[in-house]
């Protein structure tokens, strides 16, 4: 363990989100105050420029293709998926199980009856289509997609992708530079 930090002696403190405020902030016709709510790992709810954006959603107990094995969460998500306001856009940085969780994206799609837009790197869209998720825009590095006047740019990051032993780097990975009228932010995934 030379050079590695010691394991935490106790879990990180959890602060319950103000769900009423998150919902009030997302009501149509209201002025949205920029807000960042960390849910856990790389999952964050970004509220700004009139959009509710979720990053790399994982609400499952394990980051694994099956929920019986694989890395288990040390803490439950800071907010349950069902407690969040309607999600307009989901950005995915890459396809590792701890950033692209099958159960979470299926639940998000069903919850919004297909209205949530998923922005993904090249090669991820066919995987989403196999799950019945069709509201997907696939981007290459430096490409952008606008939603309600907010620009989402996929940017290169130092990483890789894989969901199995034989598909390393077959799909793209990236970070997201997001430019809204009232707030600019960046999400790098890992």
C-alpha positions in Angstrom: 0.0 0.0 0.0 3.0 2.3 -0.4 1.9 5.7 -1.6 -1.8 4.9 -1.4 -4.1 6.8 0.9 -5.5 4.9 3.9 -9.1 3.8 3.5 -11.7 6.0 5.1 -12.6 5.1 8.7 -16.2 6.2 8.2 -18.5 7.0 5.3 -18.6 10.6 4.0 -21.2 12.8 5.6 -24.5 12.9 3.7 -26.6 16.1 3.5 -30.1 15.5 2.4 -31.0 17.5 -0.7 -33.7 20.1 -0.5 -36.0 18.3 -2.9 -38.8 20.9 -2.7 -36.3 23.5 -3.8 -35.0 21.4 -6.7 -38.5 20.8 -7.9 -39.5 24.5 -7.5 -36.4 25.5 -9.4 -37.4 23.4 -12.4 -41.0 24.5 -12.8 -41.8 25.7 -16.3 -42.1 29.5 -16.5 -40.0 30.2 -13.4 -36.5 31.7 -13.5 -34.1 28.8 -12.8 -31.3 29.5 -10.3 -28.1 27.7 -11.3 -27.8 24.7 -8.9 -25.5 21.7 -8.6 -26.6 18.7 -6.7 -24.0 15.9 -6.3 -25.8 12.6 -6.1 -22.9 10.2 -6.0 -19.8 9.1 -7.9 -20.1 11.0 -11.2 -23.8 11.5 -11.0 -24.8 15.2 -10.6 -28.0 17.1 -11.2 -27.1 20.4 -12.9 -30.0 23.0 -13.0 -29.3 26.0 -15.2 -30.4 27.9 -18.3 -33.9 26.3 -18.0 -32.7 22.7 -18.1 -32.3 19.8 -15.7 -29.2 17.9 -16.8 -28.0 14.6 -15.2 -24.4 13.5 -15.6 -23.4 9.8 -15.9 -26.4 8.4 -14.0 -25.8 5.4 -11.8 -28.5 4.6 -9.2 -27.9 0.9 -9.0 -26.3 -0.9 -6.0 -23.4 -2.3 -8.1 -21.4 -1.0 -11.1 -21.7 -4.3 -12.9 -23.6 -6.0 -15.8 -25.3 -8.1 -13.0 -26.4 -6.9 -9.6 -25.2 -10.0 -7.8 -21.5 -9.3 -8.4 -19.1 -6.5 -9.1 -18.1 -3.3 -7.3 -20.8 -2.3 -4.7 -21.7 1.2 -3.6 -20.2 2.3 -0.3 -23.1 4.8 0.1 -26.6 5.1 -1.4 -27.1 7.9 -3.9 -27.7 11.3 -2.2 -31.1 11.5 -3.9 -33.2 8.7 -5.4 -34.0 8.8 -9.1 -37.7 8.9 -8.3 -37.2 12.0 -6.1 -35.6 14.1 -8.8 -37.4 16.7 -11.0 -38.0 15.8 -14.6 -34.7 15.4 -16.4 -34.4 17.2 -19.8 -30.9 16.0 -20.8 -28.5 13.2 -19.7 -24.8 13.5 -20.7 -22.7 10.3 -20.8 -18.9 10.6 -20.6 -18.1 6.9 -21.5 -19.5 3.4 -21.3 -17.9 1.9 -18.1 -20.4 0.4 -15.8 -19.8 3.0 -13.1 -20.8 5.8 -15.6 -23.4 4.2 -17.9 -25.7 2.0 -15.8 -28.3 0.1 -17.8 -30.9 0.1 -15.1 -30.6 3.8 -14.5 -30.9 4.9 -18.2 -33.8 2.5 -18.8 -35.6 4.0 -15.7 -34.9 7.5 -16.8 -36.2 6.8 -20.3 -39.4 5.2 -18.9 -40.0 7.9 -16.4 -40.0 10.6 -19.0 -41.8 8.4 -21.6 -38.9 8.9 -24.0 -38.7 12.7 -23.7 -35.3 12.8 -21.9 -32.6 13.4 -24.4 -29.4 11.4 -24.0 -26.2 12.9 -25.4 -23.5 10.2 -25.8 -20.1 9.7 -27.4 -19.7 7.9 -30.8 -20.6 4.2 -30.7 -22.9 4.3 -27.6 -26.1 5.1 -29.5 -26.6 1.5 -30.8 -26.3 0.1 -27.3 -29.0 2.6 -26.2 -31.2 1.6 -29.1 -31.0 -2.1 -28.0 -32.5 -0.9 -24.7 -35.4 0.8 -26.5 -33.9 4.3 -25.9 -34.3 6.3 -29.1 -34.0 10.0 -28.0 -30.2 9.8 -28.3 -27.7 12.2 -30.1 -24.3 10.7 -30.7 -21.3 13.1 -30.9 -17.7 13.0 -31.9 -15.0 15.0 -30.1 -15.5 18.7 -30.7 -19.0 18.3 -32.0 -21.8 20.2 -30.3 -25.6 19.8 -29.9 -27.9 22.6 -28.8 -30.9 22.1 -26.5 -33.2 25.1 -25.8 -30.3 27.5 -26.5 -27.8 25.5 -24.4 -24.7 24.2 -26.2 -23.3 20.8 -25.3 -19.8 20.2 -26.6 -18.1 16.8 -26.4 -14.4 17.3 -25.6 -11.5 14.9 -25.5 -10.3 13.6 -22.2 -7.6 11.1 -21.3 -9.5 7.9 -20.7 -10.8 4.8 -22.5 -14.0 2.8 -22.9 -15.1 -0.8 -22.5 -18.0 -2.9 -21.3 -16.5 -6.3 -21.9 -13.1 -7.9 -22.4 -13.2 -7.6 -26.2 -14.4 -4.0 -26.8 -11.8 -1.8 -25.3 -11.9 1.7 -26.9 -14.5 0.7 -29.5 -16.7 3.5 -28.4 -15.6 7.1 -27.8 -15.3 8.8 -24.4 -15.2 12.4 -23.5 -16.0 15.4 -21.3 -18.8 17.9 -21.7 -18.4 21.7 -22.0 -21.8 23.2 -21.5 -22.6 26.8 -22.4 -25.9 28.2 -21.2 -27.1 31.8 -21.1 -26.7 32.0 -17.3 -24.1 29.4 -16.5 -21.2 27.6 -18.1 -19.9 24.3 -16.7 -17.6 21.3 -17.5 -18.0 17.6 -16.7 -15.0 15.3 -17.3 -16.4 11.9 -16.3 -13.4 10.3 -14.6 
